[in-house]
Amino acid sequence: MTTTRRRGVFLVLGAVLAAAVVAVALSTGEADPAPAASGPTAAAPTESAPTASVPTGDPDPAAGADAGTTPVAPISATPTTPASDAPELTTAVVGLAYADWAVAEGRVEAAGFVAGVIESGGTCTLELVRGATQVTGTSTGEADATTTNCGLITIPGDGLEAGEWQATLSYESQTTRGSSEPMPVEVPTR
């Protein structure tokens, strides 16, 4: 199969994988793939925080179990942090569609996407790790119909020793960041 045809097949597989990742994320509630919209939005239902009561004196046994107590503000289960000037980054689901050794080109090639994020200009970084050795390649994310597409990212093979490497795709922009699960890539002896 030619490299161009193989890339086309992988990009189609990547789009299908992106749709599957978004569907899973929606069903498990791990990510919100909807882009931020202007205008009013409905708030998601939340659980109420536990509350505590403080005794106010001698309770009147005839008044019931809550008599003699004063409600106190709800206890927060989420720690609060001071506000900062830097915007908080949204965590995104990043899919590594494929990472493989391209024999004819003598390099590792990979492609992936950021599910539920439609923006251009962020940085996609492919990181290969083997033992203490790390090698990276980057591309610029481009907005697609339903995702941010990282396109083809390559790492030349002349700096890679033969053996199994772990490939991870990460994405970062001014508003979003995330990383894929690692995928093994076998670099052959040349």
Residue pairs with C-beta under 8 A, 6 or more apart in sequence:
1 9
3 102
3 104
3 105
7 109
7 111
7 152
10 97
10 98
10 111
11 97
11 111
13 97
13 98
14 95
14 97
14 98
14 111
14 112
14 113
14 149
15 113
15 147
17 95
17 97
17 113
18 95
18 97
18 113
18 115
18 146
18 147
19 146
21 93
21 95
21 115
22 31
22 33
22 93
22 115
22 116
22 146
24 30
25 31
25 33
25 93
25 115
25 116
26 33
30 93
31 91
31 92
31 93
31 115
31 116
32 116
33 93
33 115
33 116
33 117
34 116
35 116
35 117
35 118
48 74
49 74
49 75
49 76
49 77
50 74
50 75
50 77
51 71
51 72
51 73
51 74
51 75
52 72
52 75
53 66
53 69
53 70
53 71
53 72
54 69
54 70
54 72
55 68
55 69
56 68
56 69
56 70
57 68
58 68
59 67
59 68
59 69
60 67
60 68
61 67
87 174
87 175
89 172
89 175
89 176
89 177
90 117
90 175
90 176
90 177
91 176
91 177
91 178
92 114
92 115
92 116
92 117
92 171
92 176
92 177
92 178
93 114
93 115
93 116
93 178
94 112
94 113
94 114
94 115
94 169
94 170
94 171
94 178
94 179
94 180
95 112
95 113
95 114
95 115
95 169
95 180
96 110
96 112
96 167
96 168
96 169
96 180
96 181
96 183
97 110
97 111
97 112
97 113
98 109
98 110
98 111
98 183
99 108
99 109
99 110
99 126
99 167
99 169
99 183
99 185
100 108
100 109
100 110
100 185
101 107
101 108
101 109
101 157
101 185
101 186
101 187
101 188
102 108
102 109
102 154
103 188
105 154
106 156
106 157
106 158
106 190
107 154
107 155
107 156
107 157
108 126
108 128
108 137
108 154
108 155
108 157
108 160
108 165
108 167
108 185
108 187
109 152
109 153
109 154
110 126
110 137
110 152
110 153
110 154
110 167
110 169
110 185
111 150
111 151
111 152
111 153
112 124
112 150
112 153
112 169
112 180
113 144
113 147
113 148
113 149
113 150
114 122
114 124
114 141
114 147
114 148
114 150
114 171
114 176
114 178
115 146
115 147
116 146
116 147
117 147
117 148
117 171
117 173
117 176
118 143
118 144
118 145
118 146
118 147
118 148
119 141
119 143
119 148
119 173
119 175
119 176
120 140
120 141
120 142
120 143
120 148
121 140
121 141
121 173
122 140
122 141
122 148
122 171
122 172
122 173
122 174
122 176
123 138
123 139
123 140
123 141
123 171
123 172
123 173
124 138
124 139
124 140
124 141
124 150
124 151
124 153
124 169
124 170
124 171
125 136
125 137
125 138
125 153
125 169
125 170
125 171
125 172
126 136
126 137
126 138
126 139
126 153
126 155
126 167
126 168
126 169
127 134
127 135
127 136
127 167
127 168
127 169
127 170
128 134
128 135
128 136
128 155
128 160
128 165
128 166
128 167
128 185
129 165
129 166
129 168
129 182
130 160
130 161
130 163
130 164
130 165
130 166
133 161
135 155
135 159
135 160
136 155
137 153
137 154
137 155
138 153
139 150
139 151
139 152
139 153
140 151
141 148
141 149
141 150
141 171
141 173
142 148
142 149
142 151
143 149
148 171
150 169
150 171
153 169
157 187
157 190
160 187
161 187
162 187
162 188
162 189
162 190
163 186
163 187
164 184
164 185
164 186
164 187
165 184
165 185
165 186
165 187
166 182
166 183
166 184
166 185
167 182
167 183
167 184
167 185
168 179
168 180
168 181
168 182
168 183
169 179
169 180
170 177
170 178
170 179
170 180
171 177
171 178
171 179
